Amino acid sequence: MQVNVPPDAPLPPQIFVGRSPVPEWVAPFIAVIIFAVIGAVMLWPLVRAWAKRIEGRGAESGFAEELAQLRERVAELEHTGAHMAELEERLDFAERLLSQRSERENLPAHRTPV
């Protein structure tokens, strides 16, 4: 028994028992796409910074100024270290002079025989 249905007649609604009209591969595919989009959004700043560094624009003028300031500070600290060494030598000299003076005061007075 064959039913003659005209070609332009609407199809009857399909009833799925235990089956989804969506194929099984669609859900994992959508999940992969979502994870790829999230990963791209999160990694975009890192990729952009990496590209700038490769391109040579990574060292901006702010870094150059900071580097110059740090070099000046290192030079000042080296000068301060030399100055501190000189002050330590002077302090040692002053301590030696003071200790010699106190030793002289503790010695008995020299008497000339008469």
ChimeraX attribute file (.defattr): number of C-alpha atoms within 10 A of each C-alpha:
attribute: neighborCount
match mode: 1-to-1
recipient: residues
	/A:1	3
	/A:2	4
	/A:3	5
	/A:4	6
	/A:5	9
	/A:6	7
	/A:7	7
	/A:8	6
	/A:9	7
	/A:10	8
	/A:11	8
	/A:12	6
	/A:13	6
	/A:14	7
	/A:15	9
	/A:16	8
	/A:17	6
	/A:18	6
	/A:19	9
	/A:20	9
	/A:21	9
	/A:22	8
	/A:23	8
	/A:24	10
	/A:25	8
	/A:26	10
	/A:27	11
	/A:28	10
	/A:29	10
	/A:30	11
	/A:31	11
	/A:32	12
	/A:33	12
	/A:34	12
	/A:35	11
	/A:36	12
	/A:37	12
	/A:38	11
	/A:39	11
	/A:40	12
	/A:41	10
	/A:42	11
	/A:43	11
	/A:44	11
	/A:45	11
	/A:46	10
	/A:47	12
	/A:48	11
	/A:49	13
	/A:50	13
	/A:51	13
	/A:52	13
	/A:53	12
	/A:54	10
	/A:55	9
	/A:56	10
	/A:57	11
	/A:58	13
	/A:59	10
	/A:60	9
	/A:61	10
	/A:62	9
	/A:63	11
	/A:64	11
	/A:65	11
	/A:66	11
	/A:67	12
	/A:68	12
	/A:69	12
	/A:70	12
	/A:71	12
	/A:72	12
	/A:73	12
	/A:74	12
	/A:75	12
	/A:76	12
	/A:77	12
	/A:78	12
	/A:79	12
	/A:80	12
	/A:81	12
	/A:82	12
	/A:83	12
	/A:84	12
	/A:85	12
	/A:86	12
	/A:87	12
	/A:88	12
	/A:89	12
	/A:90	12
	/A:91	12
	/A:92	12
	/A:93	12
	/A:94	12
	/A:95	12
	/A:96	12
	/A:97	12
	/A:98	12
	/A:99	12
	/A:100	12
	/A:101	11
	/A:102	11
	/A:103	10
	/A:104	11
	/A:105	10
	/A:106	9
	/A:107	8
	/A:108	7
	/A:109	8
	/A:110	6
	/A:111	6
	/A:112	5
	/A:113	4
	/A:114	3
